[in-house]
């Protein structure tokens, strides 16, 4: 099993030391670098191109959201695509959505356990969007105040008349929860090929380019609960 090459961009000394101490003993993690601000972090990522960068939102000079946008915009199609996992104390809907719109792949709270952080890293490495359950509840509660799920399904400008089926909604919920295709196959007792078909249809109906974009649109619109 290949290791996940992880870099950290965080200005708080205690947080950097704590995360490094917590993650380094795990054999699946390779610690490849760290930076204390946004500008140094951007340079670090462009130089070493880790598998995953753990990025704090509240960085000095360039904040984590702007760093994510600049770095994602700088990546070319033939490069190994570094994934961004936002790690922060901020749980407002505005900042969560701004992070995903900037290109973040996953979003995790700083007070999460090491076990959940490892789960987030593994899910992100597999190409899934991992969203801290506490954050998902925050966003969904805001979305449900604006419109009901049924109103969305019938009137959404994103999917129009192409409403998701009950099974597709189940798959979408698991995508938002950070499940891989294999996990979805096991949990729903369907084949891997069927999962891939459902995912493809979900992306098409949500006009999403990838799973992360589909998850963000699902949360914003209240499609999942």
C-alpha positions, -999 to 999 in steps of 0.1 A, spaced: 0 0 0 15 33 -10 17 61 16 -2 93 15 22 122 12 9 149 35 20 186 39 6 210 65 1 247 62 -7 261 96 6 292 115 -1 280 150 30 262 164 11 240 188 -13 228 161 15 220 138 34 200 164 2 182 176 -8 172 141 27 160 132 29 140 164 -5 125 158 0 115 122 36 105 118 33 72 137 8 59 112 25 38 85 1 50 58 12 86 62 44 102 49 50 137 63 66 157 35 66 193 46 50 222 65 47 260 63 37 287 86 19 311 63 1 313 30 28 325 7 53 299 20 26 273 19 19 281 -18 55 278 -27 58 245 -7 29 229 -25 41 240 -59 75 226 -52 68 192 -36 33 186 -48 21 163 -20 -9 140 -23 -28 160 3 -23 195 18 -39 202 52 -46 239 51 -58 262 78 -82 290 67 -69 317 91 -34 320 77 -14 353 78 -8 371 45 -27 347 21 -56 330 38 -64 293 33 -93 299 9 -72 322 -14 -43 299 -12 -65 270 -22 -78 290 -52 -44 301 -63 -29 267 -60 -58 249 -78 -57 274 -106 -20 269 -110 -22 231 -114 -20 218 -150 -39 188 -163 -8 166 -166 4 172 -131 -3 150 -101 -33 167 -86 -27 177 -50 -59 176 -29 -67 202 -3 -82 193 31 -92 224 50 -87 221 87 -101 249 108 -121 262 137 -145 281 113 -179 264 108 -199 292 92 -218 284 60 -202 313 42 -166 301 48 -174 264 42 -190 271 8 -162 296 -1 -136 269 6 -153 244 -17 -159 270 -44 -121 278 -42 -114 241 -49 -111 225 -15 -116 187 -16 -125 181 20 -133 201 52 -125 191 87 -127 208 121 -96 212 142 -111 195 172 -117 163 153 -101 131 166 -70 116 150 -91 86 138 -115 109 120 -87 129 105 -71 98 92 -104 88 78 -107 122 61 -72 118 46 -79 84 33 -112 93 18 -97 125 2 -68 105 -13 -94 81 -29 -110 111 -46 -139 115 -23 -152 146 -6 -150 143 32 -170 167 52 -170 168 90 -204 157 103 -207 188 124 -201 211 94 -226 191 73 -253 198 99 -245 235 99 -248 238 61 -279 216 58 -297 235 86 -292 267 66 -303 251 33 -335 237 49 -344 271 61 -344 284 26 -363 256 9 -375 221 14 -360 191 -3 -392 185 -23 -393 221 -36 -357 217 -46 -364 185 -64 -392 200 -84 -379 235 -90 -341 233 -89 -323 253 -117 -294 228 -113 -312 196 -122 -346 208 -135 -369 179 -143 -340 154 -139 -349 146 -103 -326 121 -85 -341 87 -78 -343 74 -42 -313 52 -48 -293 81 -63 -301 102 -32 -288 73 -11 -256 72 -31 -253 110 -29 -257 110 8 -228 85 11 -207 106 -12 -212 136 11 -203 114 40 -170 106 24 -176 70 13 -156 55 -15 -173 36 -43 -163 4 -26 -178 16 7 -211 25 -11 -211 -9 -28 -208 -27 6 -233 -5 24 -260 -6 -2 -254 -42 -13 -249 -33 -49 -221 -40 -73 -192 -16 -79 -203 -12 -115 -238 -2 -104 -223 23 -80 -202 39 -108 -233 41 -129 -252 59 -101 -223 83 -96 -221 91 -133 -259 98 -134 -257 120 -102 -229 141 -117 -248 145 -149 -281 155 -132 -263 180 -109 -242 193 -138 -211 186 -116 -176 179 -129 -166 157 -100 -178 142 -67 -166 172 -47 -187 196 -67 -217 173 -65 -214 171 -27 -212 209 -24 -243 214 -46 -261 187 -26 -254 204 7 -261 239 -5 -295 227 -19 -306 204 9 -307 173 -13 -292 152 15 -302 150 51 
